[in-house]
Amino acid sequence: MKYMGRVVIRMALLVVGAVGVALIWNAFSPWGIPLKGQWDERVGVVTPTPSDESAGRILQTVEAAHLLWEEGAVFLDARYPSSYAQSHIKGAVSFSVYDFDTLFFDFMDRYPPETPFVIYCSGRLCDESHRLAEMLTQEGYTSLRVFADGIPAWVAMGLPVEGEEGE
């Protein structure tokens, strides 16, 4: 009986230690899972509690994004280049969040910081557009909007697309 008590205590300590290490790893990882924050997918991607600035830049409807598209805002596709090649919003520029470091200097030469941008990815549960918006904000870009519904909603509304599947 005494032996079983020691085993249970060791197992409990092992579990507590593993959970502690996991929480510490999650806290310092750039891709960590938010433990508290915005969890309602109708509002947008699951994120840590958004700041007033980042919450205010989210376009919640296709109509709002389409209006900016008609006004000439530059649309940035934050997905992988292969996804962009398959289908993207007509006229959108591929700027994969995964290639930010390689693409940024050419991007900076082409677009001044005050250029109006709409950034999108694969829908409300995709965080690539939010991450790209944060990265561009840190580099001094000021006129950024994130299209929450992304390419799936754009396609569903029958709006113009390009690419292998869109032409």
C-alpha positions in Angstrom: 0.0 0.0 0.0 2.8 2.3 0.9 4.4 1.6 -2.5 1.2 2.6 -4.4 1.1 5.9 -2.5 4.6 6.7 -3.7 3.8 5.8 -7.3 0.7 8.0 -7.2 2.7 10.9 -5.8 5.4 10.5 -8.4 2.8 10.3 -11.2 1.1 13.5 -9.9 4.5 15.3 -9.7 5.3 14.2 -13.2 2.0 15.5 -14.5 2.3 18.8 -12.7 5.9 19.2 -14.0 4.8 18.4 -17.6 1.9 20.8 -17.5 4.3 23.5 -16.1 6.8 23.0 -18.9 4.0 23.0 -21.5 2.6 26.3 -20.1 6.0 27.9 -20.1 6.8 26.7 -23.6 3.4 28.0 -24.8 3.9 31.4 -23.2 7.2 32.0 -25.0 6.4 30.4 -28.3 5.4 32.8 -31.1 2.8 30.3 -32.2 1.5 29.6 -28.7 -2.2 28.9 -28.1 -4.0 31.8 -26.4 -5.2 30.7 -23.0 -7.7 33.6 -22.8 -8.9 35.9 -25.4 -11.4 36.1 -28.3 -12.9 32.6 -28.9 -15.9 33.5 -31.0 -15.3 32.5 -34.6 -18.1 34.7 -35.8 -16.0 37.7 -34.8 -12.8 36.5 -36.3 -9.9 34.2 -35.8 -9.3 32.9 -32.3 -6.8 35.4 -30.8 -5.5 36.7 -27.6 -7.7 39.6 -26.5 -7.3 42.1 -29.3 -6.2 45.6 -28.7 -8.6 48.4 -29.7 -6.4 49.1 -32.7 -6.3 45.6 -34.1 -10.0 45.0 -33.4 -10.9 48.2 -35.3 -9.0 47.1 -38.4 -11.0 44.0 -39.0 -13.5 44.0 -41.9 -16.4 41.9 -40.8 -18.3 41.7 -44.2 -17.5 40.9 -47.8 -19.3 44.1 -48.8 -16.9 46.3 -46.7 -13.9 44.5 -48.3 -15.4 44.8 -51.8 -15.9 48.5 -51.4 -12.2 49.0 -50.5 -11.3 46.8 -53.5 -13.4 49.0 -55.8 -11.7 52.1 -54.2 -8.3 50.7 -55.2 -6.9 49.4 -51.9 -4.0 46.9 -52.4 -5.1 43.4 -51.4 -2.4 41.2 -49.8 -2.8 37.5 -49.8 -1.0 36.2 -46.7 -1.3 32.5 -47.5 1.3 30.2 -48.9 2.3 31.0 -52.5 0.8 27.7 -53.7 -2.6 28.7 -52.3 -2.3 32.1 -54.0 -1.5 30.4 -57.3 -4.6 28.2 -57.1 -7.0 31.2 -56.5 -6.7 34.7 -55.2 -8.7 37.9 -55.2 -8.3 39.6 -58.6 -5.3 42.0 -58.5 -4.2 40.8 -55.1 -0.4 40.7 -54.3 1.1 37.5 -52.9 2.8 38.3 -49.6 3.0 35.1 -47.6 3.5 35.7 -43.9 5.8 32.7 -44.0 8.2 34.5 -46.4 8.0 37.9 -44.7 11.8 38.3 -44.1 12.6 37.5 -47.8 9.8 39.6 -49.3 9.7 42.6 -47.1 12.5 44.8 -48.5 11.2 44.5 -52.1 7.7 45.2 -50.7 8.9 48.2 -48.9 10.5 49.6 -52.1 7.2 49.1 -53.9 4.7 50.4 -51.4 5.0 53.4 -49.0 3.8 52.9 -45.4 0.6 55.0 -45.9 -0.7 52.8 -48.8 -4.1 51.4 -48.0 -4.0 47.6 -47.7 -6.6 44.9 -47.1 -5.0 41.6 -45.9 -6.8 38.3 -46.2 -6.2 34.6 -45.9 -8.5 31.5 -45.8 -11.3 32.7 -43.6 -12.2 33.5 -40.1 -10.3 30.7 -38.5 -7.1 31.6 -40.4 -4.6 33.8 -38.5 -2.1 34.4 -41.3 -3.7 37.8 -42.2 -3.7 38.9 -38.6 0.0 38.0 -38.2 1.0 39.8 -41.4 -0.9 42.9 -40.3 1.0 42.8 -37.0 4.3 42.4 -38.8 3.6 45.3 -41.1 2.4 47.5 -38.2 5.8 46.9 -36.5 7.5 48.0 -39.7 5.6 51.3 -39.7 2.7 50.6 -42.1 -0.4 52.5 -40.9 -3.4 51.8 -43.2 -4.0 48.1 -42.7 -7.3 46.3 -42.7 -7.9 42.6 -42.2 -10.7 40.9 -44.2 -12.0 38.4 -41.7 -13.9 36.1 -44.1 -11.1 35.9 -46.6 -11.1 34.2 -50.0 -13.8 31.7 -49.3 -16.4 34.4 -48.7 -15.2 36.4 -51.7 -15.6 33.4 -53.9 -19.0 32.6 -52.4 -20.3 36.1 -53.3 -19.1 35.5 -56.9 -16.6 38.3 -56.8 -13.6 38.4 -59.2 -10.8 35.9 -58.6 -7.7 34.9 -60.5 -5.4 31.8 -60.5 -5.4 28.2 -61.7 -8.9 27.6 -60.2 -10.3 31.1 -60.7 -9.8 31.9 -64.3 
